[in-house]
Amino acid sequence: MRLHNVAVVGATGMVGRKMLQVLEERRFPVAALTLLASEHSEGKEVNYAGKIHRVNKLTKNSFKDVELALFSAGAVVSKEFAPIAVEAGALVVDNSSAFRLDEKVPLVVPEVNRRMIFHHKGIIANPNCSTIQMVVPLKPLHELWKIKRIVVSTYQSVTGAGQRGFDQLTEEIANAKPTSKKFPHAIAYNVIPHIDILLEDGCTKEEYKMMHETKKIMEDDTIKVSATCVRVPVYGGHSESVNVEFEREFDLMDVRKILSDTKGIVLEDDPHNDLYPLPVRAWGKDEVFVGRLRRDESVTHGLNMWIVADNLRKGAATNAIQIMEEWLKGPGH
């Protein structure tokens, strides 16, 4: 396999570091690795595949000879520098919200809409973490029974808010006053129904992302989505309670078989023996875990399910690298 020059923008952040870990674990064919970050991180050293790499300051000249660029430095940085990387000849996979709802930019979860990888114009958007883990199990069900409506409540870990979120929980648990307060309230021993900024209609931006990204990835604007996103005092792994209403009748045994046979899903659905997805088990893994499957008798053709995934891996780094892997395989694979 041919080796490729790869850049990671935001290399010292929580997701950037996870990208490097996943690249190494999956033995991605890296020829040269360029690590980029803000001036604050310039000069830091990172170990990758047994070699020390120096972090460089991100500039307009950072992408010479770069073929593949992973961005995880926020929307502002992506909007400015992703087009520059494309102009220099790189394919950009962007983990920010900058391009996700841009009609000209594919929004990709490889298990769901792989073919869209090959319709890019230089940038491929990596979806929101909570959206990724939800659409992986919903897509095969939608193909059979067509989803009318989704009601989702999320239980999102503090690492979804980056290092500052992690630090705030750690310091509060230690009874220390947080040195850097990421959340508007205490997160230790608490839950906060407020993720990202509040919009005029009362929804948060995180909820808006889930509602609109789901339709784009599933390629069906008729699906109605209602979301409530909540931050919980868990270090890693997002959980979701998902209620689905289908247009057609389904068989619960068929649902279980489809999910157990779908690549990228682990079915853990034996609640009588205390087996159901848990963030502590999903942490460090690339699969999406599904369980607590049961009918919702309050609506016609209703299904309840519980979905858990590692938000830094499948919800961010792994999904982005899977996109690059599929790009290298080509459309006919």
Buried (B, 14 or more C-beta within 10 A) or exposed (E): EEEBBBBBBBBBBBBBBBBBBBBBEBEBBBEEBBBBBBEEBBEBEBEBEEEEBEBBEBEEEBBEEBBBBBBBBBBEBBEEBBBBBBEBBBBBBBBBBBBBBEEEBBBBBBBBBBEBBBEBEBBBBBBBBBBBBBBBBBBBBBEEBBBBBBBBBBBBBBBBBBBBBBBBBBBBEEEEEBEEBBBEEBBBEEBBEBBBEEEEEEBBBBBBBBBBBBBBBBEEEEBBBBBBBBBBBBBBBBBBBBBBBBBEEBEEEEBBEBBEEBEBBBBBBEEEEEBBBBBEBBBEBBBBBBBBBBEBEEBEBBBBBBBBBBBBBBBBBBBBBBBBBBBBEEEEE
